[in-house]
Amino acid sequence: MALFKSKPKDSGIDLSELNLPVHIGIIMDGNGRWAKKRGLPRSAGHTAGAQVFRKITRYCSNIGIKYLTVYAFSTENWTRPSDEVSALLRLFKSYLQEALDDFRDDSIVVKFIGDRSAFPKELIELMDDNEAISKDRDGMVLNIAMNYGGRDEIVRAVKEISQLATSDDISIEEINDQLISDHLYTRGQPDPDLIIRPSGEHRTSNFLLWQSAYAEYVIMDILWPDFKESDLDRAIVEYSKRSRRFGGV
């Protein structure tokens, strides 16, 4: 995994000649550390990170990325201090209310992946509203991973397939990679080509475990609230240099 340090100025990179990834995943990491460095509450970092998320989402759409999956809230994040979780839920609510208007003039299709049943009813309704309003758009698909965990997703898929096998709707011989993919939250979408992790941490953090089997990872030494369009450009440049063999020679 390559580690890149952010440059303070725009990169000036021309993406027109590069091989753009079809699907980008981003682990939006470093909000808490960003706030701590500034003597601010962790909630301030999450607020700043949400603003960057809006900016990077639109940028990905504008440069021609077809699918973007962002890690917003993991199944493990519930173990954080209750005041931080409450602040995150308030932020999600505020963001989703704004998103109904914020992305209204964009072609972005909004989807939520993860177990939304754990969230308050009003938050679930806002997720449903955002998906319903955007479902007929023809632009980039934005997957927002909330109460998401890669292991949890795979267990959920295994349970669904087991029920089909138990009821004789499928045979054991029919269970293969494609069938499992068809029972994941990202069913019908291509696997991510590039996964970007700001904050310099070298781990997957339970993000898209099945789908990222052959994804290219780029680790960047920058906290998410400081992430800029130029940082995304440089990650794409690094991706374009990689030779993707998918297990072959």
C-alpha positions in Angstrom: 0.0 0.0 0.0 1.4 3.4 -1.0 1.6 6.2 1.5 1.2 9.7 0.1 1.6 13.1 1.8 -0.7 15.9 0.9 0.6 18.9 -1.0 -0.5 22.3 0.2 -1.4 23.6 -3.3 -3.6 22.3 -6.1 -1.9 19.5 -8.0 -2.6 20.8 -11.5 -3.0 17.2 -12.7 -4.7 16.6 -16.0 -7.0 13.6 -15.6 -8.1 13.5 -19.3 -5.3 11.1 -20.3 -5.6 8.8 -17.3 -7.4 5.5 -16.8 -10.2 6.6 -14.4 -11.5 4.1 -11.9 -15.1 3.2 -12.5 -15.8 2.7 -8.7 -14.0 4.5 -5.9 -14.3 3.7 -2.2 -13.2 6.1 0.5 -12.7 5.4 4.2 -13.4 8.9 5.5 -10.9 8.7 8.5 -9.3 11.2 10.8 -12.2 13.5 11.8 -11.5 13.0 15.5 -7.8 13.5 15.3 -8.3 16.6 13.2 -10.5 18.1 15.9 -8.1 17.1 18.7 -5.1 18.8 17.0 -7.2 22.0 17.1 -8.4 21.7 20.6 -12.0 21.1 19.4 -14.6 18.5 20.3 -14.7 15.4 18.1 -18.1 16.5 16.8 -16.4 19.5 15.1 -14.2 17.1 13.2 -17.2 15.2 12.0 -18.9 18.5 10.9 -15.8 19.5 8.9 -15.6 16.0 7.4 -19.2 16.2 6.2 -18.4 19.4 4.3 -15.5 17.7 2.6 -17.7 14.7 1.8 -20.1 17.0 -0.1 -17.2 18.6 -2.0 -15.5 15.4 -3.0 -18.8 13.7 -4.0 -19.6 16.5 -6.4 -16.0 16.4 -7.7 -16.2 12.7 -8.4 -19.4 13.1 -10.2 -18.0 16.0 -12.3 -14.9 14.1 -13.4 -16.8 11.0 -14.6 -16.6 8.5 -11.7 -19.5 6.1 -12.1 -19.7 4.8 -8.5 -18.5 6.2 -5.2 -18.8 4.4 -1.9 -18.0 6.3 1.3 -17.7 4.8 4.8 -19.7 7.1 7.0 -20.6 5.0 10.1 -19.5 1.4 10.8 -21.1 -1.3 12.9 -18.3 -0.8 15.4 -18.9 2.9 15.8 -21.7 2.3 18.2 -19.0 1.6 20.8 -17.8 5.2 20.8 -18.8 7.5 23.7 -22.5 8.1 23.7 -22.2 11.9 23.3 -20.1 11.4 20.1 -22.6 8.9 18.7 -25.5 11.3 19.5 -23.6 14.1 17.7 -23.0 11.9 14.7 -26.7 11.0 14.5 -27.7 14.7 14.7 -25.2 15.4 11.9 -26.6 12.6 9.7 -30.1 14.0 10.2 -29.1 17.5 9.4 -27.1 16.4 6.4 -29.9 14.2 5.0 -32.4 17.0 5.4 -30.1 19.3 3.5 -29.3 16.6 0.9 -32.9 16.5 -0.2 -32.4 20.0 -1.6 -28.6 20.0 -1.9 -28.4 17.3 -4.5 -31.7 18.1 -6.1 -30.1 19.7 -9.2 -27.4 17.0 -9.5 -27.7 13.7 -11.4 -26.4 11.7 -8.4 -28.2 8.6 -7.4 -28.1 8.2 -3.6 -28.1 4.7 -2.0 -27.5 3.6 1.6 -25.7 0.4 2.4 -25.7 -1.2 5.8 -28.3 -2.2 8.4 -30.4 1.0 8.7 -32.9 -0.7 11.1 -30.7 0.3 14.1 -31.2 4.0 13.4 -34.0 6.2 14.7 -37.2 6.2 12.7 -36.8 9.8 11.4 -33.3 9.0 10.2 -34.5 5.9 8.4 -37.3 7.9 6.7 -34.8 10.5 5.5 -32.7 7.7 4.0 -35.8 6.4 2.3 -36.7 9.9 1.0 -33.2 10.5 -0.4 -33.2 7.2 -2.2 -36.7 7.7 -3.6 -36.1 11.2 -4.9 -32.8 10.3 -6.6 -33.6 6.8 -7.9 -34.5 7.9 -11.5 -31.4 10.0 -12.0 -28.8 8.9 -14.5 -25.6 10.0 -13.0 -23.0 8.7 -10.5 -24.2 6.3 -7.9 -23.3 7.4 -4.4 -23.3 4.6 -1.8 -23.3 5.9 1.8 -22.2 3.1 4.2 -24.1 3.6 7.5 -24.1 1.0 10.2 -22.1 -1.0 7.7 -19.5 -3.7 8.3 -18.0 -6.0 5.7 -18.2 -9.1 7.9 -21.8 -8.3 8.8 -22.7 -7.9 5.2 -21.2 -11.3 4.3 -23.0 -13.0 7.2 -26.3 -11.4 6.0 -25.7 -12.7 2.5 -24.9 -16.2 3.8 -28.1 -16.3 5.8 -30.2 -15.3 2.8 -28.5 -17.9 0.6 -28.9 -20.5 3.3 -32.7 -19.8 3.5 -32.9 -20.3 -0.3 -31.0 -23.6 -0.1 -33.1 -24.8 2.9 -36.3 -24.1 1.0 -34.9 -25.8 -2.1 -35.0 -22.6 -4.2 -31.4 -23.3 -5.1 -29.0 -26.2 -4.9 -25.7 -26.2 -3.0 -24.0 -26.5 -6.4 -25.4 -23.1 -7.5 -23.6 -21.3 -4.7 -20.7 -19.4 -6.2 -19.0 -16.0 -6.2 -21.6 -14.4 -8.3 -24.5 -15.6 -6.1 -22.8 -14.2 -3.0 -22.2 -10.9 -4.8 -25.9 -10.8 -5.8 -26.8 -10.9 -2.1 -24.6 -8.1 -1.0 -25.7 -4.5 -0.4 -23.8 -3.5 -3.6 -25.6 -6.1 -5.8 -25.6 -5.1 -9.5 -22.6 -2.7 -9.1 -19.0 -3.3 -10.2 -16.5 -4.0 -7.4 -14.4 -1.0 -6.4 -11.3 -0.4 -8.5 -9.7 2.1 -6.1 -10.0 2.5 -2.3 -8.6 5.6 -0.7 -7.8 5.8 3.0 -6.8 9.2 4.3 -5.2 9.5 7.8 -2.3 7.2 7.1 -3.8 4.1 8.7 -2.9 0.8 7.0 -6.0 -1.3 7.5 -9.3 -2.1 5.8 -11.4 -1.4 8.9 -14.1 -3.9 7.8 -14.9 -1.9 4.6 -16.1 -3.8 1.5 -14.3 -6.9 2.4 -15.8 -9.1 -0.3 -15.9 -6.4 -3.0 -12.3 -5.2 -2.5 -10.6 -8.5 -3.2 -8.7 -6.9 -6.1 -9.1 -3.2 -5.4 -6.0 -1.0 -5.5 -5.5 0.7 -2.1 -3.9 4.2 -1.8 -3.1 5.3 1.7 -2.7 9.1 2.2 -1.1 10.9 5.1 -3.8 13.5 5.4 -6.8 13.7 7.8 -10.2 13.6 6.0 -11.3 17.2 6.9 -8.1 18.4 5.1 -8.7 16.2 2.0 -8.9 18.2 -1.3 -9.8 17.6 -4.9 -6.1 17.6 -5.7 -5.6 14.7 -3.2 -8.2 12.7 -5.1 -6.4 13.6 -8.3 -3.1 12.2 -7.0 -4.7 9.0 -5.8 -6.1 8.5 -9.3 -2.7 9.1 -10.8 -1.2 6.4 -8.5 -4.1 4.1 -9.4 -3.3 4.6 -13.1 0.3 3.5 -12.6 -0.8 0.2 -11.1 -0.7 -3.0 -13.2 -3.9 -4.8 -12.3 -3.5 -8.6 -12.9 -6.4 -9.9 -10.8 -4.3 -12.9 -9.7 -2.9 -13.6 -13.2 0.6 -13.0 -14.6 
